[in-house]
Amino acid sequence: MTAGHSADRSLSAAHQLRDIAAADAIDADSLLAGAESVTVQVIQRSEDKVRASIGGAVYTLPARVLDALDNLDDGRPLPARSLLTGASADLSTCTGRTLVRIGVLRVV
């Protein structure tokens, strides 16, 4: 292994840690927007659950999470507390953190 490969890995690890820290720092007032670089493809949808491919990984999510992502399609940011219609600020914020971690949302 060369020093260049080691430096590349260290830089990648540093970016991953930065992204994790950014997600952990999200609070109810943090503004979230869709991340254009990650695609969400619905595989199967029932009344309350959705199986979706997100950036190549498959997730089972509550249907209202996908509805929230659809509401962000216009490019306007939304406070984390308002992400899930009808949910508590805590649940919406926690969901926002998760969606930032998997790359669907970004902090503005």
Secondary structure as the mmCIF struct_conf table of DSSP 4:
data_model
#
loop_
_struct_conf.conf_type_id
_struct_conf.id
_struct_conf.beg_label_comp_id
_struct_conf.beg_label_asym_id
_struct_conf.beg_label_seq_id
_struct_conf.end_label_comp_id
_struct_conf.end_label_asym_id
_struct_conf.end_label_seq_id
HELX_RH_AL_P HELX_RH_AL_P1 ALA A 3 ASP A 24
TURN_TY1_P TURN_TY1_P1 ALA A 25 ALA A 25
TURN_TY1_P TURN_TY1_P2 ALA A 28 ASP A 29
STRN STRN1 LEU A 31 GLY A 34
TURN_TY1_P TURN_TY1_P3 GLU A 36 SER A 37
BEND BEND1 VAL A 38 VAL A 38
STRN STRN2 VAL A 40 ARG A 45
BEND BEND2 GLU A 47 ASP A 48
STRN STRN3 LYS A 49 ILE A 54
TURN_TY1_P TURN_TY1_P4 GLY A 55 GLY A 56
STRN STRN4 ALA A 57 PRO A 62
HELX_RH_AL_P HELX_RH_AL_P2 ALA A 63 ASN A 71
TURN_TY1_P TURN_TY1_P5 LEU A 72 ASP A 74
BEND BEND3 GLY A 75 GLY A 75
STRN STRN5 LEU A 78 PRO A 79
HELX_RH_3T_P HELX_RH_3T_P1 ALA A 80 SER A 82
BEND BEND4 LEU A 83 LEU A 84
TURN_TY1_P TURN_TY1_P6 THR A 85 GLY A 86
BEND BEND5 ALA A 87 ALA A 87
HELX_RH_AL_P HELX_RH_AL_P3 ALA A 89 ARG A 101
TURN_TY1_P TURN_TY1_P7 ILE A 102 GLY A 103
BEND BEND6 VAL A 104 VAL A 104
STRN STRN6 LEU A 105 VAL A 107
#
